[in-house]
């Protein structure tokens, strides 16, 4: 009988530790952007967002497509994230308001992959404060993301085309 109890206790982690992530990765919203650059899309139930977050100045972005290997660059300069929330995720990106009851449930951060970035239309010369925006296209390829538990999400490719980004949040 002791042997059966011991075997039962050994099998418990197999059932609870092997859960697959139930993150809905069907990102179908319009791509939006803000800050130095942050482009994102939400999934169909709007509780999960994928974002590519970068520092335009540190990456020295231009109108020529540039290719970045995430293994060779600081996550402070460029990263891909998938975050899940218990409410609408939209208020967590490019917004100056957050739904009070909204809570981040999980974060997956890129550990490898390729990000291609190109400025499509730069900030117009002599633009006033309210018109300090530009348009960017971002392509991600072979992205591997992990959460704090070590669970992985892999994205073979995704594009954020002609997205307006700026430092003004609203």
N, CA, C and O of each residue as an XYZ file, in Angstrom:
680
protein
N       0.816     -1.196      0.000
C       0.000      0.000      0.000
C       0.858      1.257      0.000
O       0.520      2.238     -0.662
N       1.988      1.235      0.752
C       2.879      2.390      0.783
C       3.447      2.660     -0.604
O       3.633      3.813     -0.993
N       3.720      1.596     -1.344
C       4.264      1.745     -2.695
C       3.247      2.442     -3.598
O       3.620      3.307     -4.390
N       1.972      2.079     -3.491
C       0.948      2.725     -4.300
C       0.817      4.202     -3.973
O       0.684      5.025     -4.880
N       0.851      4.554     -2.686
C       0.782      5.961     -2.301
C       1.972      6.724     -2.858
O       1.817      7.843     -3.348
N       3.158      6.131     -2.788
C       4.372      6.773     -3.296
C       4.278      6.996     -4.805
O       4.621      8.074     -5.291
N       3.820      5.994     -5.549
C       3.672      6.130     -6.995
C       2.633      7.192     -7.336
O       2.822      7.962     -8.277
N       1.524      7.240     -6.569
C       0.503      8.253     -6.794
C       1.085      9.652     -6.595
O       0.827     10.545     -7.402
N       1.857      9.854     -5.544
C       2.472     11.158     -5.282
C       3.465     11.542     -6.372
O       3.599     12.724     -6.688
N       4.153     10.583     -6.943
C       5.097     10.866     -8.031
C       4.392     11.286     -9.311
O       4.948     12.052    -10.099
N       3.169     10.793     -9.530
C       2.469     11.103    -10.781
C       1.732     12.434    -10.734
O       1.388     12.968    -11.788
N       1.477     12.991     -9.554
C       0.759     14.268     -9.460
C       1.448     15.365    -10.274
O       0.766     16.053    -11.034
N       2.783     15.566    -10.151
C       3.409     16.633    -10.948
C       3.275     16.425    -12.447
O       3.286     17.397    -13.203
N       3.150     15.180    -12.894
C       3.020     14.948    -14.325
C       1.710     15.524    -14.841
O       1.661     16.009    -15.971
N       0.654     15.486    -14.050
C      -0.629     15.994    -14.497
C      -0.723     17.505    -14.376
O      -1.337     18.154    -15.223
N      -0.133     18.067    -13.351
C      -0.258     19.495    -13.115
C       0.887     20.296    -13.714
O       0.716     21.486    -13.981
N       2.030     19.697    -13.930
C       3.190     20.429    -14.428
C       3.301     20.451    -15.934
O       4.149     21.161    -16.473
N       2.477     19.702    -16.625
C       2.612     19.590    -18.077
C       1.494     20.287    -18.825
O       1.255     19.996    -19.996
N       0.815     21.195    -18.167
C      -0.257     21.911    -18.847
C       0.316     22.759    -19.970
O       1.330     23.439    -19.810
N      -0.357     22.702    -21.105
C       0.032     23.572    -22.207
C      -0.577     24.941    -21.995
O      -1.635     25.083    -21.382
N       0.098     25.928    -22.506
C      -0.423     27.282    -22.405
C      -1.712     27.376    -23.214
O      -1.781     26.879    -24.338
N      -2.724     28.011    -22.647
C      -3.983     28.179    -23.357
C      -4.108     29.596    -23.903
O      -5.208     30.141    -23.994
N      -2.980     30.182    -24.262
C      -2.962     31.540    -24.793
C      -3.537     31.533    -26.201
O      -3.080     30.778    -27.058
N      -4.538     32.373    -26.441
C      -5.154     32.496    -27.757
C      -4.271     33.401    -28.612
O      -4.189     34.604    -28.368
N      -3.620     32.828    -29.600
C      -2.680     33.564    -30.440
C      -3.267     33.997    -31.769
O      -2.520     34.265    -32.710
N      -4.576     34.071    -31.869
C      -5.213     34.519    -33.097
C      -5.306     36.048    -33.060
O      -6.350     36.612    -32.732
N      -4.194     36.705    -33.402
C      -4.138     38.163    -33.361
C      -4.757     38.717    -34.634
O      -4.206     38.547    -35.721
N      -5.903     39.380    -34.501
C      -6.614     39.831    -35.685
C      -7.040     41.292    -35.620
O      -7.753     41.761    -36.507
N      -6.621     42.017    -34.595
C      -6.980     43.436    -34.526
C      -6.069     44.235    -35.448
O      -5.080     43.713    -35.963
N      -6.406     45.497    -35.651
C      -5.506     46.370    -36.396
C      -4.256     46.597    -35.573
O      -4.328     46.714    -34.350
N      -3.113     46.661    -36.231
C      -1.872     46.965    -35.527
C      -1.863     48.448    -35.174
O      -2.206     49.300    -35.995
N      -1.466     48.738    -33.947
C      -1.379     50.108    -33.462
C       0.014     50.330    -32.886
O       0.764     49.375    -32.682
N       0.367     51.605    -32.619
C       1.692     51.856    -32.090
C       1.812     53.155    -31.338
O       0.920     54.002    -31.371
N       2.966     53.301    -30.638
C       3.255     54.514    -29.884
C       4.706     54.472    -29.402
O       5.471     53.588    -29.789
N       5.073     55.421    -28.566
C       6.380     55.548    -27.916
C       7.516     55.640    -28.931
O       7.290     55.952    -30.100
N       8.759     55.362    -28.465
C       9.913     55.355    -29.365
C       9.580     54.400    -30.497
O       9.592     54.780    -31.668
N       9.286     53.165    -30.142
C       8.345     52.396    -30.922
C       7.849     51.189    -30.158
O       8.607     50.443    -29.538
N       6.569     51.037    -30.232
C       5.848     49.901    -29.706
C       4.729     49.650    -30.710
O       3.871     50.504    -30.929
N       4.753     48.475    -31.312
C       3.655     48.087    -32.199
C       3.008     46.858    -31.579
O       3.691     45.996    -31.025
N       1.682     46.785    -31.676
C       1.006     45.667    -31.028
C      -0.277     45.309    -31.758
O      -0.827     46.087    -32.537
N      -0.728     44.091    -31.467
C      -2.024     43.599    -31.926
C      -2.641     42.794    -30.803
O      -1.934     42.236    -29.964
N      -3.965     42.734    -30.791
C      -4.689     41.966    -29.787
C      -5.308     40.725    -30.420
O      -5.553     40.676    -31.625
N      -5.555     39.721    -29.577
C      -6.218     38.531    -30.086
C      -7.717     38.787    -30.212
O      -8.196     39.873    -29.885
N      -8.452     37.786    -30.685
C      -9.862     37.979    -30.991
C     -10.721     38.287    -29.772
O     -11.739     38.967    -29.907
N     -10.346     37.808    -28.577
C     -11.140     38.162    -27.402
C     -10.525     39.332    -26.630
O     -11.000     39.680    -25.549
N      -9.478     39.933    -27.177
C      -8.851     41.170    -26.693
C      -8.223     41.046    -25.312
O      -7.995     42.059    -24.651
N      -7.938     39.830    -24.864
C      -7.314     39.636    -23.563
C      -5.820     39.340    -23.656
O      -5.133     39.275    -22.636
N      -5.324     39.162    -24.863
C      -3.906     38.885    -25.065
C      -3.380     39.809    -26.144
O      -4.020     40.012    -27.175
N      -2.212     40.364    -25.896
C      -1.579     41.237    -26.879
C      -0.176     40.774    -27.188
O       0.531     40.251    -26.326
N       0.216     40.972    -28.429
C       1.601     40.752    -28.823
C       2.170     42.117    -29.164
O       1.541     42.904    -29.871
N       3.359     42.391    -28.661
C       3.976     43.695    -28.879
C       5.442     43.522    -29.245
O       6.140     42.653    -28.721
N       5.884     44.369    -30.156
C       7.310     44.501    -30.452
C       7.691     45.867    -29.913
O       7.138     46.887    -30.325
N       8.641     45.879    -28.990
C       9.010     47.089    -28.271
C      10.476     47.395    -28.564
O      11.348     46.548    -28.367
N      10.741     48.618    -29.039
C      12.109     48.963    -29.384
C      12.453     50.406    -29.098
O      11.576     51.241    -28.873
N      13.737     50.684    -29.112
C      14.250     52.029    -28.916
C      14.794     52.524    -30.252
O      15.860     52.094    -30.694
N      14.066     53.419    -30.885
C      14.415     53.906    -32.217
C      15.833     54.446    -32.276
O      16.578     54.126    -33.202
N      16.217     55.260    -31.301
C      17.546     55.876    -31.320
C      18.648     54.845    -31.148
O      19.625     54.857    -31.897
N      18.509     53.954    -30.178
C      19.554     52.948    -29.941
C      19.704     51.985    -31.107
O      20.797     51.478    -31.359
N      18.612     51.729    -31.819
C      18.660     50.821    -32.970
C      19.072     51.545    -34.244
O      19.351     50.917    -35.265
N      19.107     52.885    -34.174
C      19.489     53.699    -35.332
C      18.615     53.367    -36.545
O      19.122     53.094    -37.633
N      17.300     53.396    -36.343
C      16.369     53.021    -37.403
C      16.368     54.032    -38.537
O      16.629     55.219    -38.339
N      16.070     53.537    -39.721
C      16.027     54.394    -40.904
C      14.998     53.848    -41.886
O      14.264     52.909    -41.576
N      14.955     54.439    -43.059
C      14.024     53.981    -44.091
C      14.554     52.762    -44.843
O      13.907     52.268    -45.766
N      15.713     52.287    -44.453
C      16.245     51.038    -44.978
C      15.919     49.935    -43.978
O      16.172     50.086    -42.782
N      15.362     48.828    -44.457
C      15.033     47.734    -43.548
C      16.284     47.247    -42.836
O      17.317     47.006    -43.461
N      16.178     47.105    -41.521
C      17.287     46.603    -40.727
C      16.871     45.300    -40.070
O      15.717     45.132    -39.677
N      17.817     44.381    -39.954
C      17.552     43.054    -39.421
C      18.296     42.903    -38.103
O      19.500     43.144    -38.017
N      17.544     42.492    -37.064
C      18.116     42.331    -35.734
C      17.913     40.904    -35.252
O      16.807     40.367    -35.321
N      18.992     40.290    -34.762
C      18.940     38.975    -34.158
C      18.770     39.189    -32.660
O      19.631     39.797    -32.025
N      17.678     38.703    -32.088
C      17.397     38.941    -30.677
C      18.417     38.303    -29.744
O      18.503     38.679    -28.575
N      19.191     37.343    -30.242
C      20.262     36.748    -29.442
C      21.436     37.709    -29.267
O      22.269     37.525    -28.379
N      21.499     38.731    -30.117
C      22.665     39.614    -30.145
C      22.361     41.036    -29.708
O      23.191     41.926    -29.895
N      21.190     41.268    -29.128
C      20.795     42.632    -28.798
C      20.135     42.657    -27.413
O      19.496     41.689    -27.000
N      20.298     43.762    -26.718
C      19.720     43.918    -25.385
C      18.192     43.975    -25.464
O      17.631     44.574    -26.381
N      17.528     43.346    -24.493
C      16.066     43.417    -24.442
C      15.594     44.833    -24.118
O      14.423     45.149    -24.327
N      16.480     45.686    -23.615
C      16.128     47.092    -23.401
C      15.992     47.831    -24.725
O      15.273     48.826    -24.818
N      16.691     47.336    -25.755
C      16.642     47.980    -27.066
C      15.588     47.377    -27.985
O      15.018     48.085    -28.815
N      15.318     46.070    -27.848
C      14.355     45.416    -28.732
C      13.913     44.090    -28.120
O      14.737     43.281    -27.694
N      12.600     43.883    -28.085
C      12.068     42.614    -27.594
C      10.646     42.414    -28.136
O       9.989     43.351    -28.589
N      10.208     41.176    -28.071
C       8.834     40.812    -28.413
C       8.211     40.262    -27.134
O       8.836     39.479    -26.418
N       6.991     40.671    -26.854
C       6.288     40.196    -25.663
C       4.867     39.784    -26.015
O       4.223     40.376    -26.881
N       4.405     38.769    -25.331
C       2.994     38.390    -25.362
C       2.523     38.443    -23.919
O       3.080     37.771    -23.051
N       1.495     39.243    -23.665
C       0.938     39.380    -22.322
C      -0.538     39.032    -22.336
O      -1.267     39.400    -23.257
N      -0.969     38.321    -21.311
C      -2.388     37.996    -21.158
C      -2.932     38.729    -19.933
O      -2.240     38.903    -18.930
N      -4.186     39.150    -20.045
C      -4.849     39.927    -18.999
C      -6.217     39.319    -18.719
O      -6.745     38.554    -19.525
N      -6.781     39.666    -17.572
C      -8.112     39.166    -17.240
C      -9.215     40.056    -17.812
O     -10.394     39.717    -17.705
N      -8.850     41.186    -18.417
C      -9.799     42.094    -19.078
C      -9.189     42.552    -20.393
O      -8.138     42.062    -20.806
N      -9.842     43.478    -21.032
C      -9.378     44.029    -22.308
C      -7.928     44.510    -22.190
O      -7.620     45.371    -21.365
N      -7.063     43.962    -22.999
C      -5.630     44.277    -22.951
C      -5.302     45.635    -23.570
O      -4.216     46.168    -23.341
N      -6.221     46.197    -24.347
C      -5.937     47.431    -25.082
C      -5.487     48.572    -24.177
O      -4.652     49.383    -24.578
N      -6.023     48.646    -22.975
C      -5.662     49.763    -22.092
C      -4.231     49.663    -21.574
O      -3.724     50.617    -20.983
N      -3.575     48.530    -21.785
C      -2.192     48.360    -21.320
C      -1.161     48.781    -22.372
O       0.041     48.766    -22.105
N      -1.618     49.145    -23.537
C      -0.722     49.568    -24.613
C      -1.123     50.968    -25.059
O      -2.302     51.230    -25.300
N      -0.163     51.856    -25.169
C      -0.383     53.173    -25.772
C      -1.604     53.889    -25.203
O      -2.368     54.498    -25.952
N      -1.789     53.822    -23.926
C      -2.957     54.428    -23.327
C      -2.564     55.093    -22.019
O      -1.641     54.643    -21.339
N      -3.255     56.149    -21.673
C      -2.992     56.795    -20.395
C      -4.025     56.386    -19.349
O      -4.120     57.007    -18.290
N      -4.791     55.349    -19.644
C      -5.725     54.807    -18.660
C      -5.617     53.291    -18.654
O      -5.332     52.671    -19.678
N      -5.846     52.710    -17.498
C      -5.852     51.257    -17.355
C      -7.135     50.900    -16.623
O      -7.504     51.547    -15.643
N      -7.801     49.878    -17.100
C      -9.016     49.418    -16.434
C      -8.633     48.980    -15.021
O      -7.728     48.163    -14.846
N      -9.307     49.512    -14.035
C      -8.941     49.300    -12.631
C      -8.869     47.817    -12.274
O      -7.936     47.398    -11.589
N      -9.818     47.031    -12.717
C      -9.845     45.606    -12.370
C      -8.951     44.754    -13.268
O      -8.874     43.539    -13.086
N      -8.281     45.370    -14.223
C      -7.467     44.618    -15.162
C      -6.162     44.183    -14.509
O      -5.473     44.978    -13.870
N      -5.840     42.914    -14.681
C      -4.648     42.349    -14.068
C      -3.873     41.557    -15.114
O      -4.457     40.799    -15.889
N      -2.559     41.736    -15.131
C      -1.719     40.944    -16.031
C      -1.609     39.539    -15.452
O      -1.225     39.362    -14.295
N      -1.949     38.542    -16.266
C      -1.932     37.156    -15.823
C      -0.624     36.450    -16.166
O      -0.153     35.603    -15.406
N      -0.041     36.798    -17.306
C       1.191     36.119    -17.730
C       1.919     36.967    -18.754
O       1.306     37.736    -19.495
N       3.227     36.819    -18.785
C       4.069     37.516    -19.763
C       5.053     36.522    -20.360
O       5.748     35.804    -19.640
N       5.099     36.492    -21.669
C       6.097     35.721    -22.403
C       7.028     36.725    -23.065
O       6.562     37.644    -23.740
N       8.338     36.567    -22.883
C       9.319     37.496    -23.432
C      10.227     36.740    -24.397
O      10.576     35.583    -24.162
N      10.600     37.404    -25.480
C      11.410     36.760    -26.513
C      12.787     36.367    -25.978
O      13.418     37.104    -25.221
N      13.224     35.190    -26.393
C      14.567     34.714    -26.070
C      15.404     34.519    -27.331
O      16.631     34.442    -27.265
N      14.732     34.439    -28.483
C      15.468     34.329    -29.747
C      14.537     34.664    -30.903
O      13.317     34.729    -30.747
N      15.145     34.875    -32.067
C      14.389     35.166    -33.273
C      14.945     36.373    -34.004
O      15.925     36.989    -33.584
N      14.292     36.690    -35.108
C      14.711     37.791    -35.986
C      13.602     38.835    -36.029
O      12.423     38.500    -36.145
N      13.994     40.109    -35.933
C      13.055     41.220    -36.072
C      13.592     42.133    -37.169
O      14.745     42.563    -37.132
N      12.732     42.421    -38.145
C      13.083     43.332    -39.242
C      12.262     44.600    -39.077
O      11.041     44.544    -38.932
N      12.939     45.746    -39.100
C      12.269     47.014    -38.843
C      12.615     47.997    -39.951
O      13.767     48.092    -40.376
N      11.601     48.727    -40.414
C      11.807     49.745    -41.447
C      10.868     50.917    -41.199
O       9.669     50.735    -40.987
N      11.433     52.129    -41.229
C      10.599     53.324    -41.179
C      10.037     53.524    -42.576
O      10.790     53.634    -43.543
N       8.728     53.570    -42.682
C       8.068     53.742    -43.978
C       7.950     55.228    -44.315
O       8.201     55.639    -45.448
N       7.568     56.019    -43.326
C       7.485     57.473    -43.507
C       7.917     58.109    -42.199
O       7.309     57.868    -41.157
N       8.965     58.921    -42.249
C       9.527     59.508    -41.044
C       8.743     60.747    -40.609
O       7.858     61.217    -41.323
N       9.080     61.265    -39.435
C       8.457     62.477    -38.907
C       8.728     63.622    -39.877
O       9.859     63.815    -40.323
N       7.694     64.368    -40.197
C       7.857     65.488    -41.117
C       8.688     66.591    -40.476
O       8.530     66.904    -39.296
N       9.565     67.165    -41.267
C      10.406     68.253    -40.791
C       9.524     69.409    -40.311
O       8.531     69.740    -40.959
N       9.876     70.014    -39.195
C       9.161     71.144    -38.593
C       7.747     70.774    -38.114
O       6.895     71.651    -37.976
N       7.502     69.522    -37.868
C       6.190     69.104    -37.368
C       6.018     69.597    -35.937
O       6.950     69.538    -35.136
N       4.817     70.085    -35.622
C       4.556     70.546    -34.259
C       4.422     69.333    -33.329
O       4.445     68.186    -33.776
N       4.282     69.610    -32.041
C       4.236     68.565    -31.021
C       3.186     67.497    -31.339
O       3.461     66.310    -31.164
N       2.014     67.877    -31.795
C       0.924     66.949    -32.039
C       1.110     66.122    -33.306
O       0.347     65.189    -33.558
N       2.105     66.454    -34.090
C       2.347     65.726    -35.342
C       3.719     65.064    -35.367
O       4.299     64.868    -36.436
N       4.239     64.719    -34.191
C       5.528     64.032    -34.079
C       5.323     62.524    -34.193
O       5.582     61.786    -33.243
N       4.867     62.076    -35.333
C       4.647     60.652    -35.537
C       5.318     60.207    -36.822
O       5.631     61.010    -37.701
N       5.529     58.897    -36.904
C       6.080     58.310    -38.115
C       5.425     56.956    -38.328
O       4.712     56.459    -37.455
N       5.666     56.359    -39.487
C       5.071     55.069    -39.828
C       6.175     54.040    -39.947
O       7.233     54.303    -40.518
N       5.914     52.860    -39.398
C       6.928     51.820    -39.305
C       6.320     50.478    -39.708
O       5.129     50.238    -39.506
N       7.144     49.618    -40.273
C       6.748     48.235    -40.529
C       7.725     47.329    -39.793
O       8.936     47.555    -39.804
N       7.177     46.300    -39.153
C       7.973     45.366    -38.369
C       7.583     43.953    -38.774
O       6.400     43.625    -38.863
N       8.580     43.126    -39.017
C       8.355     41.713    -39.320
C       9.110     40.904    -38.274
O      10.267     41.194    -37.967
N       8.448     39.887    -37.729
C       9.129     39.003    -36.793
C       9.156     37.604    -37.389
O       8.200     37.168    -38.031
N      10.265     36.907    -37.168
C      10.442     35.569    -37.735
C      11.094     34.648    -36.712
O      12.027     35.038    -36.009
N      10.593     33.433    -36.641
C      11.161     32.393    -35.787
C      11.373     32.876    -34.351
O      12.437     32.676    -33.766
N      10.352     33.507    -33.805
C      10.428     34.060    -32.460
C      10.089     32.965    -31.440
O       9.082     32.269    -31.568
N      10.940     32.832    -30.438
C      10.691     31.941    -29.315
C      10.550     32.824    -28.086
O      11.422     33.642    -27.793
N       9.441     32.651    -27.366
C       9.171     33.422    -26.153
C       8.998     32.447    -24.995
O       8.524     31.325    -25.177
N       9.390     32.892    -23.794
C       9.215     32.074    -22.594
C       8.600     32.913    -21.495
O       8.837     34.117    -21.398
N       7.799     32.247    -20.661
C       7.288     32.918    -19.463
C       8.175     32.545    -18.282
O       9.155     31.820    -18.451
N       7.846     33.028    -17.099
C       8.701     32.791    -15.934
C       8.734     31.324    -15.518
O       9.657     30.900    -14.823
N       7.736     30.543    -15.936
C       7.715     29.114    -15.638
C       8.500     28.295    -16.654
O       8.669     27.088    -16.481
N       8.981     28.945    -17.715
C       9.722     28.244    -18.755
C       8.864     27.722    -19.889
O       9.376     27.074    -20.801
N       7.548     27.996    -19.849
C       6.680     27.572    -20.954
C       7.030     28.400    -22.183
O       7.353     29.583    -22.079
N       6.962     27.761    -23.345
C       7.354     28.414    -24.597
C       6.167     28.675    -25.509
O       5.174     27.947    -25.519
N       6.318     29.749    -26.272
C       5.443     30.032    -27.405
C       6.372     30.308    -28.574
O       7.361     31.027    -28.434
N       6.051     29.736    -29.726
C       6.848     29.968    -30.923
C       5.975     30.613    -31.993
O       4.839     30.197    -32.216
N       6.515     31.627    -32.646
C       5.818     32.310    -33.739
C       6.731     32.256    -34.958
O       7.842     32.785    -34.934
N       6.258     31.615    -36.021
C       7.102     31.473    -37.208
C       7.256     32.801    -37.943
O       8.358     33.142    -38.372
N       6.168     33.553    -38.093
C       6.283     34.875    -38.718
C       5.009     35.677    -38.464
O       3.921     35.132    -38.277
N       5.193     36.981    -38.468
C       4.080     37.903    -38.283
C       4.550     39.272    -38.752
O       5.728     39.607    -38.624
N       3.621     40.070    -39.302
C       3.968     41.404    -39.789
C       3.043     42.459    -39.203
O       1.846     42.239    -39.022
N       3.633     43.605    -38.915
C       2.912     44.801    -38.497
C       3.237     45.837    -39.563
O       4.327     46.411    -39.550
N       2.324     46.085    -40.476
C       2.625     46.919    -41.637
C       2.112     48.339    -41.506
O       0.960     48.580    -41.143
N       3.007     49.276    -41.812
C       2.637     50.691    -41.917
C       1.874     51.185    -40.690
O       0.770     51.716    -40.810
N       2.467     51.007    -39.514
C       1.836     51.372    -38.250
C       2.318     52.758    -37.822
O       3.517     53.034    -37.835
N       1.376     53.628    -37.442
C       1.749     54.950    -36.951
C       2.232     54.840    -35.513
O       1.549     54.255    -34.672
N       3.404     55.397    -35.223
C       3.926     55.413    -33.861
C       4.316     56.836    -33.489
O       4.756     57.617    -34.333
N       4.148     57.157    -32.209
C       4.532     58.478    -31.720
C       4.689     58.431    -30.216
O       4.389     57.412    -29.592
N       5.151     59.509    -29.628
C       5.352     59.579    -28.194
C       4.132     60.023    -27.433
O       4.155     60.069    -26.203
N       3.068     60.351    -28.131
C       1.862     60.843    -27.478
C       0.946     59.666    -27.206
O       0.595     58.919    -28.119
N       0.557     59.500    -25.948
C      -0.383     58.437    -25.632
C      -1.741     59.049    -25.380
O      -1.845     60.228    -25.040
N      -2.774     58.259    -25.544
C      -4.111     58.825    -25.398
C      -5.130     57.871    -24.936
O      -6.293     58.239    -24.777
